[in-house]
Amino acid sequence: MTDSQELSVEEAAFIDSLVDHYREHELGRAERLADALLRLAADRSLRPHIHSLKMRAKDPEHLRDKLRRKLIKCKVEGSEFVITKANLFAKVNDLAGIRILHLHTAQFPTINQILKQLLQSEEYEIIEGPKARIWDAEYAGIFEGYGIQTESNSRLYTSVHYIVATGNREVRTAEIQVRTLAEELWGEVDHTLNYPHPTVITTCQEQIKVLARVTSSCTRLVDSIFLANQAGAPKA
């Protein structure tokens, strides 16, 4: 066995074969699944409660990095690496994904309710979530108050994640994220500079952490604006 932080020639070739399979046979399916979920989330029942939608299929090179990390982790833990060409779309849950963006936190309970109804109507199964990934304790309390499971994360972002599966014979999975526009700004900056590998520029690392805190403050301010507007609105 090679060093746990490296892959053998055979292991690297196996990862290459999985990525090649994805690029040749599954990438188009991932794009179609993401597009189908995007059209579902654009339903008129959900439209008034959201700002915008985004979709993506996983970049093959990002998949390569993810599979390498998973295989190295299995070697460190002494566990079996179970991903194959046959189950790639079921075991890797973010080959297809959409993001639902909204303005303020109080919109989330309605979005969650309608989204679950839409998924059920099209026979998608929610196999994981909704789970709010939180770094700010105050927002952990808010989402727990909504009845949403929370999970602390060290990446300094807040987003609610769902993993869904198709109801047909050959199961395909996808990821849905719901987050505010403010969190989307942080996510785009972090994803560009810090993913799949962290930036080596110390200044940028620190500035991204500062941006996360500014993002949280921005979300708080937007939440406060809409709360004040609701409280001050004329009574019918």
ChimeraX commands (.cxc) that place a marker at each C-alpha (Angstrom):
marker #1 position 0.00,0.00,0.00 radius 0.5
marker #1 position 1.27,3.45,-0.89 radius 0.5
marker #1 position 1.32,6.43,1.45 radius 0.5
marker #1 position -2.24,7.20,2.55 radius 0.5
marker #1 position -2.06,10.70,1.04 radius 0.5
marker #1 position -1.23,9.39,-2.43 radius 0.5
marker #1 position -2.84,7.07,-4.92 radius 0.5
marker #1 position -1.18,4.16,-6.61 radius 0.5
marker #1 position -0.95,4.09,-10.40 radius 0.5
marker #1 position -3.84,1.60,-10.47 radius 0.5
marker #1 position -5.99,3.72,-8.14 radius 0.5
marker #1 position -5.35,6.89,-10.15 radius 0.5
marker #1 position -6.24,5.03,-13.34 radius 0.5
marker #1 position -9.49,3.83,-11.77 radius 0.5
marker #1 position -10.42,7.39,-10.80 radius 0.5
marker #1 position -9.59,8.48,-14.36 radius 0.5
marker #1 position -11.92,5.79,-15.69 radius 0.5
marker #1 position -14.77,7.01,-13.48 radius 0.5
marker #1 position -14.27,10.60,-14.63 radius 0.5
marker #1 position -14.10,9.54,-18.28 radius 0.5
marker #1 position -17.32,7.57,-17.81 radius 0.5
marker #1 position -18.98,10.62,-16.27 radius 0.5
marker #1 position -17.81,12.91,-19.06 radius 0.5
marker #1 position -18.91,10.54,-21.82 radius 0.5
marker #1 position -22.10,9.02,-20.42 radius 0.5
marker #1 position -23.40,10.88,-17.36 radius 0.5
marker #1 position -22.62,14.57,-17.84 radius 0.5
marker #1 position -25.47,15.05,-20.29 radius 0.5
marker #1 position -27.85,13.23,-17.94 radius 0.5
marker #1 position -26.70,15.43,-15.07 radius 0.5
marker #1 position -27.43,18.53,-17.14 radius 0.5
marker #1 position -30.90,17.23,-18.02 radius 0.5
marker #1 position -31.68,16.37,-14.39 radius 0.5
marker #1 position -30.53,19.80,-13.21 radius 0.5
marker #1 position -32.65,21.42,-15.91 radius 0.5
marker #1 position -35.70,19.38,-14.86 radius 0.5
marker #1 position -35.27,20.44,-11.24 radius 0.5
marker #1 position -34.80,24.05,-12.32 radius 0.5
marker #1 position -38.05,23.99,-14.26 radius 0.5
marker #1 position -39.79,22.41,-11.28 radius 0.5
marker #1 position -38.54,25.14,-8.94 radius 0.5
marker #1 position -39.72,27.78,-11.43 radius 0.5
marker #1 position -43.31,26.70,-10.80 radius 0.5
marker #1 position -45.75,29.58,-10.36 radius 0.5
marker #1 position -46.49,28.49,-6.78 radius 0.5
marker #1 position -42.88,29.06,-5.72 radius 0.5
marker #1 position -42.07,32.03,-7.94 radius 0.5
marker #1 position -43.41,34.81,-5.65 radius 0.5
marker #1 position -41.22,33.67,-2.75 radius 0.5
marker #1 position -37.82,33.47,-4.47 radius 0.5
marker #1 position -35.48,35.82,-6.28 radius 0.5
marker #1 position -33.78,33.58,-8.83 radius 0.5
marker #1 position -32.59,30.09,-9.69 radius 0.5
marker #1 position -29.28,28.62,-10.78 radius 0.5
marker #1 position -28.37,25.17,-12.08 radius 0.5
marker #1 position -25.18,23.28,-12.76 radius 0.5
marker #1 position -23.73,19.90,-13.61 radius 0.5
marker #1 position -20.52,18.99,-11.81 radius 0.5
marker #1 position -17.33,19.86,-13.60 radius 0.5
marker #1 position -15.44,16.64,-14.49 radius 0.5
marker #1 position -12.21,17.92,-12.95 radius 0.5
marker #1 position -14.00,18.82,-9.74 radius 0.5
marker #1 position -15.41,15.29,-9.75 radius 0.5
marker #1 position -11.89,13.89,-10.15 radius 0.5
marker #1 position -10.72,15.86,-7.12 radius 0.5
marker #1 position -13.71,14.74,-5.07 radius 0.5
marker #1 position -13.22,11.07,-5.94 radius 0.5
marker #1 position -9.52,11.26,-5.13 radius 0.5
marker #1 position -10.30,12.76,-1.72 radius 0.5
marker #1 position -12.92,10.08,-1.05 radius 0.5
marker #1 position -10.53,7.28,-2.00 radius 0.5
marker #1 position -7.71,8.71,0.14 radius 0.5
marker #1 position -10.14,9.00,3.06 radius 0.5
marker #1 position -11.13,5.34,2.62 radius 0.5
marker #1 position -7.47,4.34,2.68 radius 0.5
marker #1 position -6.85,6.33,5.86 radius 0.5
marker #1 position -9.92,4.82,7.54 radius 0.5
marker #1 position -9.33,1.33,6.17 radius 0.5
marker #1 position -12.81,1.29,4.62 radius 0.5
marker #1 position -13.96,0.14,1.19 radius 0.5
marker #1 position -14.29,2.57,-1.71 radius 0.5
marker #1 position -17.66,1.57,-3.13 radius 0.5
marker #1 position -18.15,3.98,-6.04 radius 0.5
marker #1 position -18.28,2.36,-9.47 radius 0.5
marker #1 position -19.40,3.38,-12.94 radius 0.5
marker #1 position -22.72,1.64,-12.29 radius 0.5
marker #1 position -23.56,3.54,-9.10 radius 0.5
marker #1 position -21.74,6.86,-9.71 radius 0.5
marker #1 position -24.99,8.84,-10.12 radius 0.5
marker #1 position -26.45,7.34,-6.95 radius 0.5
marker #1 position -23.36,7.58,-4.72 radius 0.5
marker #1 position -22.16,11.05,-5.73 radius 0.5
marker #1 position -25.08,13.26,-4.81 radius 0.5
marker #1 position -24.02,16.53,-6.41 radius 0.5
marker #1 position -23.44,15.61,-10.06 radius 0.5
marker #1 position -26.57,17.65,-10.73 radius 0.5
marker #1 position -27.69,20.57,-8.63 radius 0.5
marker #1 position -29.78,23.71,-8.43 radius 0.5
marker #1 position -29.71,26.69,-6.11 radius 0.5
marker #1 position -32.83,28.55,-5.04 radius 0.5
marker #1 position -32.00,32.12,-4.05 radius 0.5
marker #1 position -34.23,34.32,-1.93 radius 0.5
marker #1 position -33.97,37.71,-0.23 radius 0.5
marker #1 position -34.57,37.15,3.48 radius 0.5
marker #1 position -34.66,34.31,5.97 radius 0.5
marker #1 position -38.36,34.52,6.84 radius 0.5
marker #1 position -39.18,33.37,3.30 radius 0.5
marker #1 position -37.60,29.98,3.93 radius 0.5
marker #1 position -40.50,28.14,5.69 radius 0.5
marker #1 position -42.84,28.84,2.76 radius 0.5
marker #1 position -40.17,27.92,0.21 radius 0.5
marker #1 position -39.50,24.67,2.07 radius 0.5
marker #1 position -43.18,23.74,2.22 radius 0.5
marker #1 position -43.87,24.43,-1.46 radius 0.5
marker #1 position -40.62,22.82,-2.62 radius 0.5
marker #1 position -41.41,19.59,-0.80 radius 0.5
marker #1 position -44.88,19.54,-2.33 radius 0.5
marker #1 position -43.47,20.08,-5.82 radius 0.5
marker #1 position -40.88,17.32,-5.39 radius 0.5
marker #1 position -43.55,14.91,-4.17 radius 0.5
marker #1 position -45.82,15.78,-7.10 radius 0.5
marker #1 position -43.07,14.78,-9.56 radius 0.5
marker #1 position -42.11,11.66,-7.58 radius 0.5
marker #1 position -38.72,12.85,-6.38 radius 0.5
marker #1 position -37.76,11.35,-3.04 radius 0.5
marker #1 position -35.97,13.51,-0.48 radius 0.5
marker #1 position -33.34,11.08,0.79 radius 0.5
marker #1 position -31.48,13.59,2.96 radius 0.5
marker #1 position -32.50,16.91,4.47 radius 0.5
marker #1 position -33.58,19.54,4.55 radius 0.5
marker #1 position -30.47,20.27,6.60 radius 0.5
marker #1 position -29.20,23.78,7.31 radius 0.5
marker #1 position -25.44,24.08,7.28 radius 0.5
marker #1 position -24.74,26.90,9.70 radius 0.5
marker #1 position -21.74,28.62,11.23 radius 0.5
marker #1 position -23.63,31.43,12.99 radius 0.5
marker #1 position -25.25,30.24,16.24 radius 0.5
marker #1 position -28.05,32.79,15.97 radius 0.5
marker #1 position -29.17,31.38,12.64 radius 0.5
marker #1 position -28.88,27.84,13.97 radius 0.5
marker #1 position -31.57,28.81,16.47 radius 0.5
marker #1 position -33.72,30.35,13.76 radius 0.5
marker #1 position -33.65,27.27,11.54 radius 0.5
marker #1 position -34.19,24.93,14.47 radius 0.5
marker #1 position -37.25,27.05,15.25 radius 0.5
marker #1 position -38.45,26.25,11.73 radius 0.5
marker #1 position -38.04,22.53,12.52 radius 0.5
marker #1 position -34.97,22.19,10.30 radius 0.5
marker #1 position -32.02,20.06,11.34 radius 0.5
marker #1 position -28.81,22.10,11.56 radius 0.5
marker #1 position -25.19,21.15,11.10 radius 0.5
marker #1 position -22.23,23.32,12.05 radius 0.5
marker #1 position -19.70,23.86,9.31 radius 0.5
marker #1 position -16.23,25.35,9.29 radius 0.5
marker #1 position -16.58,26.84,5.79 radius 0.5
marker #1 position -18.42,29.90,7.21 radius 0.5
marker #1 position -21.53,29.76,5.06 radius 0.5
marker #1 position -25.24,29.23,5.63 radius 0.5
marker #1 position -27.29,27.17,3.20 radius 0.5
marker #1 position -30.08,24.60,3.41 radius 0.5
marker #1 position -29.34,21.36,1.54 radius 0.5
marker #1 position -31.63,18.67,0.18 radius 0.5
marker #1 position -30.52,15.46,-1.52 radius 0.5
marker #1 position -33.21,14.13,-3.83 radius 0.5
marker #1 position -33.48,10.95,-5.87 radius 0.5
marker #1 position -35.40,10.17,-9.02 radius 0.5
marker #1 position -38.22,7.69,-8.70 radius 0.5
marker #1 position -37.38,5.64,-11.79 radius 0.5
marker #1 position -35.68,2.26,-11.85 radius 0.5
marker #1 position -32.17,3.64,-12.30 radius 0.5
marker #1 position -31.75,5.97,-9.34 radius 0.5
marker #1 position -30.09,9.31,-9.92 radius 0.5
marker #1 position -29.46,11.79,-7.13 radius 0.5
marker #1 position -29.11,15.56,-7.10 radius 0.5
marker #1 position -28.53,18.37,-4.65 radius 0.5
marker #1 position -30.81,21.35,-4.03 radius 0.5
marker #1 position -29.53,24.32,-2.04 radius 0.5
marker #1 position -31.65,27.16,-0.69 radius 0.5
marker #1 position -29.80,30.29,0.40 radius 0.5
marker #1 position -30.10,34.07,0.51 radius 0.5
marker #1 position -28.65,36.34,-2.16 radius 0.5
marker #1 position -26.11,37.58,0.37 radius 0.5
marker #1 position -24.88,34.03,0.97 radius 0.5
marker #1 position -24.71,33.48,-2.78 radius 0.5
marker #1 position -22.26,36.37,-3.12 radius 0.5
marker #1 position -19.98,34.81,-0.51 radius 0.5
marker #1 position -20.38,31.39,-2.13 radius 0.5
marker #1 position -19.39,32.61,-5.58 radius 0.5
marker #1 position -16.26,34.35,-4.27 radius 0.5
marker #1 position -15.26,31.35,-2.14 radius 0.5
marker #1 position -15.95,28.85,-4.94 radius 0.5
marker #1 position -13.87,30.83,-7.41 radius 0.5
marker #1 position -10.82,31.23,-5.16 radius 0.5
marker #1 position -11.11,28.47,-2.59 radius 0.5
marker #1 position -12.54,25.38,-4.31 radius 0.5
marker #1 position -11.73,22.59,-4.81 radius 0.5
marker #1 position -8.43,23.55,-3.17 radius 0.5
marker #1 position -8.01,26.40,-0.67 radius 0.5
marker #1 position -6.14,29.44,-1.92 radius 0.5
marker #1 position -2.53,29.56,-0.76 radius 0.5
marker #1 position -2.64,33.36,-0.47 radius 0.5
marker #1 position -2.97,34.06,3.25 radius 0.5
marker #1 position -4.44,37.51,2.71 radius 0.5
marker #1 position -7.24,36.08,0.56 radius 0.5
marker #1 position -7.94,33.37,3.15 radius 0.5
marker #1 position -8.42,36.03,5.82 radius 0.5
marker #1 position -10.47,38.30,3.58 radius 0.5
marker #1 position -12.83,35.45,2.66 radius 0.5
marker #1 position -13.41,34.89,6.39 radius 0.5
marker #1 position -14.13,38.60,6.82 radius 0.5
marker #1 position -16.51,38.47,3.85 radius 0.5
marker #1 position -18.38,35.60,5.56 radius 0.5
marker #1 position -18.96,37.79,8.60 radius 0.5
marker #1 position -20.01,40.74,6.45 radius 0.5
marker #1 position -22.38,38.39,4.61 radius 0.5
marker #1 position -23.98,37.32,7.88 radius 0.5
marker #1 position -24.40,40.98,8.88 radius 0.5
marker #1 position -25.92,41.75,5.48 radius 0.5
marker #1 position -28.43,38.92,5.89 radius 0.5
marker #1 position -29.32,40.20,9.36 radius 0.5
marker #1 position -29.87,43.70,7.98 radius 0.5
marker #1 position -32.06,42.51,5.11 radius 0.5
marker #1 position -34.06,40.34,7.54 radius 0.5
marker #1 position -34.51,43.39,9.79 radius 0.5
marker #1 position -35.65,45.60,6.89 radius 0.5
marker #1 position -38.35,43.16,5.83 radius 0.5
marker #1 position -39.43,42.57,9.43 radius 0.5
marker #1 position -39.77,46.32,10.00 radius 0.5
marker #1 position -41.68,46.71,6.74 radius 0.5
marker #1 position -44.08,43.94,7.74 radius 0.5
marker #1 position -44.62,45.46,11.20 radius 0.5
marker #1 position -45.23,48.90,9.75 radius 0.5
marker #1 position -47.49,47.87,6.89 radius 0.5
marker #1 position -51.04,49.31,7.06 radius 0.5
marker #1 position -53.60,46.87,8.43 radius 0.5
marker #1 position -56.18,45.67,5.94 radius 0.5
marker link #1:1,2 radius 0.2
marker link #1:2,3 radius 0.2
marker link #1:3,4 radius 0.2
marker link #1:4,5 radius 0.2
marker link #1:5,6 radius 0.2
marker link #1:6,7 radius 0.2
marker link #1:7,8 radius 0.2
marker link #1:8,9 radius 0.2
marker link #1:9,10 radius 0.2
marker link #1:10,11 radius 0.2
marker link #1:11,12 radius 0.2
marker link #1:12,13 radius 0.2
marker link #1:13,14 radius 0.2
marker link #1:14,15 radius 0.2
marker link #1:15,16 radius 0.2
marker link #1:16,17 radius 0.2
marker link #1:17,18 radius 0.2
marker link #1:18,19 radius 0.2
marker link #1:19,20 radius 0.2
marker link #1:20,21 radius 0.2
marker link #1:21,22 radius 0.2
marker link #1:22,23 radius 0.2
marker link #1:23,24 radius 0.2
marker link #1:24,25 radius 0.2
marker link #1:25,26 radius 0.2
marker link #1:26,27 radius 0.2
marker link #1:27,28 radius 0.2
marker link #1:28,29 radius 0.2
marker link #1:29,30 radius 0.2
marker link #1:30,31 radius 0.2
marker link #1:31,32 radius 0.2
marker link #1:32,33 radius 0.2
marker link #1:33,34 radius 0.2
marker link #1:34,35 radius 0.2
marker link #1:35,36 radius 0.2
marker link #1:36,37 radius 0.2
marker link #1:37,38 radius 0.2
marker link #1:38,39 radius 0.2
marker link #1:39,40 radius 0.2
marker link #1:40,41 radius 0.2
marker link #1:41,42 radius 0.2
marker link #1:42,43 radius 0.2
marker link #1:43,44 radius 0.2
marker link #1:44,45 radius 0.2
marker link #1:45,46 radius 0.2
marker link #1:46,47 radius 0.2
marker link #1:47,48 radius 0.2
marker link #1:48,49 radius 0.2
marker link #1:49,50 radius 0.2
marker link #1:50,51 radius 0.2
marker link #1:51,52 radius 0.2
marker link #1:52,53 radius 0.2
marker link #1:53,54 radius 0.2
marker link #1:54,55 radius 0.2
marker link #1:55,56 radius 0.2
marker link #1:56,57 radius 0.2
marker link #1:57,58 radius 0.2
marker link #1:58,59 radius 0.2
marker link #1:59,60 radius 0.2
marker link #1:60,61 radius 0.2
marker link #1:61,62 radius 0.2
marker link #1:62,63 radius 0.2
marker link #1:63,64 radius 0.2
marker link #1:64,65 radius 0.2
marker link #1:65,66 radius 0.2
marker link #1:66,67 radius 0.2
marker link #1:67,68 radius 0.2
marker link #1:68,69 radius 0.2
marker link #1:69,70 radius 0.2
marker link #1:70,71 radius 0.2
marker link #1:71,72 radius 0.2
marker link #1:72,73 radius 0.2
marker link #1:73,74 radius 0.2
marker link #1:74,75 radius 0.2
marker link #1:75,76 radius 0.2
marker link #1:76,77 radius 0.2
marker link #1:77,78 radius 0.2
marker link #1:78,79 radius 0.2
marker link #1:79,80 radius 0.2
marker link #1:80,81 radius 0.2
marker link #1:81,82 radius 0.2
marker link #1:82,83 radius 0.2
marker link #1:83,84 radius 0.2
marker link #1:84,85 radius 0.2
marker link #1:85,86 radius 0.2
marker link #1:86,87 radius 0.2
marker link #1:87,88 radius 0.2
marker link #1:88,89 radius 0.2
marker link #1:89,90 radius 0.2
marker link #1:90,91 radius 0.2
marker link #1:91,92 radius 0.2
marker link #1:92,93 radius 0.2
marker link #1:93,94 radius 0.2
marker link #1:94,95 radius 0.2
marker link #1:95,96 radius 0.2
marker link #1:96,97 radius 0.2
marker link #1:97,98 radius 0.2
marker link #1:98,99 radius 0.2
marker link #1:99,100 radius 0.2
marker link #1:100,101 radius 0.2
marker link #1:101,102 radius 0.2
marker link #1:102,103 radius 0.2
marker link #1:103,104 radius 0.2
marker link #1:104,105 radius 0.2
marker link #1:105,106 radius 0.2
marker link #1:106,107 radius 0.2
marker link #1:107,108 radius 0.2
marker link #1:108,109 radius 0.2
marker link #1:109,110 radius 0.2
marker link #1:110,111 radius 0.2
marker link #1:111,112 radius 0.2
marker link #1:112,113 radius 0.2
marker link #1:113,114 radius 0.2
marker link #1:114,115 radius 0.2
marker link #1:115,116 radius 0.2
marker link #1:116,117 radius 0.2
marker link #1:117,118 radius 0.2
marker link #1:118,119 radius 0.2
marker link #1:119,120 radius 0.2
marker link #1:120,121 radius 0.2
marker link #1:121,122 radius 0.2
marker link #1:122,123 radius 0.2
marker link #1:123,124 radius 0.2
marker link #1:124,125 radius 0.2
marker link #1:125,126 radius 0.2
marker link #1:126,127 radius 0.2
marker link #1:127,128 radius 0.2
marker link #1:128,129 radius 0.2
marker link #1:129,130 radius 0.2
marker link #1:130,131 radius 0.2
marker link #1:131,132 radius 0.2
marker link #1:132,133 radius 0.2
marker link #1:133,134 radius 0.2
marker link #1:134,135 radius 0.2
marker link #1:135,136 radius 0.2
marker link #1:136,137 radius 0.2
marker link #1:137,138 radius 0.2
marker link #1:138,139 radius 0.2
marker link #1:139,140 radius 0.2
marker link #1:140,141 radius 0.2
marker link #1:141,142 radius 0.2
marker link #1:142,143 radius 0.2
marker link #1:143,144 radius 0.2
marker link #1:144,145 radius 0.2
marker link #1:145,146 radius 0.2
marker link #1:146,147 radius 0.2
marker link #1:147,148 radius 0.2
marker link #1:148,149 radius 0.2
marker link #1:149,150 radius 0.2
marker link #1:150,151 radius 0.2
marker link #1:151,152 radius 0.2
marker link #1:152,153 radius 0.2
marker link #1:153,154 radius 0.2
marker link #1:154,155 radius 0.2
marker link #1:155,156 radius 0.2
marker link #1:156,157 radius 0.2
marker link #1:157,158 radius 0.2
marker link #1:158,159 radius 0.2
marker link #1:159,160 radius 0.2
marker link #1:160,161 radius 0.2
marker link #1:161,162 radius 0.2
marker link #1:162,163 radius 0.2
marker link #1:163,164 radius 0.2
marker link #1:164,165 radius 0.2
marker link #1:165,166 radius 0.2
marker link #1:166,167 radius 0.2
marker link #1:167,168 radius 0.2
marker link #1:168,169 radius 0.2
marker link #1:169,170 radius 0.2
marker link #1:170,171 radius 0.2
marker link #1:171,172 radius 0.2
marker link #1:172,173 radius 0.2
marker link #1:173,174 radius 0.2
marker link #1:174,175 radius 0.2
marker link #1:175,176 radius 0.2
marker link #1:176,177 radius 0.2
marker link #1:177,178 radius 0.2
marker link #1:178,179 radius 0.2
marker link #1:179,180 radius 0.2
marker link #1:180,181 radius 0.2
marker link #1:181,182 radius 0.2
marker link #1:182,183 radius 0.2
marker link #1:183,184 radius 0.2
marker link #1:184,185 radius 0.2
marker link #1:185,186 radius 0.2
marker link #1:186,187 radius 0.2
marker link #1:187,188 radius 0.2
marker link #1:188,189 radius 0.2
marker link #1:189,190 radius 0.2
marker link #1:190,191 radius 0.2
marker link #1:191,192 radius 0.2
marker link #1:192,193 radius 0.2
marker link #1:193,194 radius 0.2
marker link #1:194,195 radius 0.2
marker link #1:195,196 radius 0.2
marker link #1:196,197 radius 0.2
marker link #1:197,198 radius 0.2
marker link #1:198,199 radius 0.2
marker link #1:199,200 radius 0.2
marker link #1:200,201 radius 0.2
marker link #1:201,202 radius 0.2
marker link #1:202,203 radius 0.2
marker link #1:203,204 radius 0.2
marker link #1:204,205 radius 0.2
marker link #1:205,206 radius 0.2
marker link #1:206,207 radius 0.2
marker link #1:207,208 radius 0.2
marker link #1:208,209 radius 0.2
marker link #1:209,210 radius 0.2
marker link #1:210,211 radius 0.2
marker link #1:211,212 radius 0.2
marker link #1:212,213 radius 0.2
marker link #1:213,214 radius 0.2
marker link #1:214,215 radius 0.2
marker link #1:215,216 radius 0.2
marker link #1:216,217 radius 0.2
marker link #1:217,218 radius 0.2
marker link #1:218,219 radius 0.2
marker link #1:219,220 radius 0.2
marker link #1:220,221 radius 0.2
marker link #1:221,222 radius 0.2
marker link #1:222,223 radius 0.2
marker link #1:223,224 radius 0.2
marker link #1:224,225 radius 0.2
marker link #1:225,226 radius 0.2
marker link #1:226,227 radius 0.2
marker link #1:227,228 radius 0.2
marker link #1:228,229 radius 0.2
marker link #1:229,230 radius 0.2
marker link #1:230,231 radius 0.2
marker link #1:231,232 radius 0.2
marker link #1:232,233 radius 0.2
marker link #1:233,234 radius 0.2
marker link #1:234,235 radius 0.2
marker link #1:235,236 radius 0.2
view
